[in-house]
């Protein structure tokens, strides 16, 4: 919160200035001389009356009573990771309202107001939500940074849009490049957390120790989740480890856990799939004996149900890549639970056991 940072800094300068006049904190509060004579009763009474204030723990005095940073993110899973690392030192809001689709969301005039009071913006980059990123760059206060976390990942972990997944053969008008849905890899998320720790430390150096501690704890939680997902996927019969989705958000997940085949029905410009696109997926499902096809809550569509009806595959329509489960503030409403739930949906539909994920 930019308005709160200036008074705090001014207060610290006053304190440091006072110490500088007396030669430092140790000189301002000298240790009592143990060889001094015991005071008489009247001296003791006077001293007791004057010593009415308890010593102040300076480390506690410097802790914020309200968030130090106001932050904005456009993708709910990233907003959750930032909030987990930032703890009580940050307030994070999502540019995209609950229930809206972040992939195609167009910023509203009122979004400018929130960005105008923010200390930083956290996005993915890689072409995702480009309109929101452009708005952030123009609406943030002078000097407030835009952090595009996906662009900080190592190039060798990125999957190129042109090399996988899409069944359509026409030119969709979309500039091919890295698939921006990097957070659907729990392993990528661990790297995103490291980038978030670095960004928050840059914004608020006083919170560095807390950011690092919470970041390490979250990374350990993500590693545990990664192990659980890998164990659950191992229970899927080898011939059934095939992932066909409506929207191309799951390539990173599929790569992490060894799914043999990945395709997406929808073109990467979010247009409706053509009849040729649908026919290609039907043939793919029949040729490979695919057990289930997966839609998402963000893209409700009858196309996958049609494909399922024509092929005998099961249609599962409740994956989610950018909407956190539950209501804000509820237990389990966050990135970790979103990915645990998605993994359970996929594993169960393909004949595996969700027990490693905490299911029955």
Secondary structure, 3 states (H helix, E strand, C coil): CHHHHHHHHHHHHHHHHHHHHHCCHHHHCCCCCCCCCCCCHHHHHHHHHHCCCCCCCHHHHCCCCCCCEEEEECCHHHHHHHHHHHHHHEEEEECCCCCCCCCCCCCCHHHHHHHHCCCEEEECECCECHHHHHHHHHHCCCCCEEEEHHHHCCHHHCCEHHHCEECCCCCCCCCCCECCCHHHCHHHHHHHHHHHHHHHHHHCHHHHHHHHHHHHHHHHHHHHHHHHHHHHHHCCCHHHCEEEECCCCCHHHHHHCCCCEEEECCCCCCCCCCHHHHHHHHHHHHHHCCCEEEEECCCCCCHHHHHHHHHCCEEEEEECCCCCCCCCCCCCCCHHHHHHHHHHHHHHHCCCCCHHHCCC
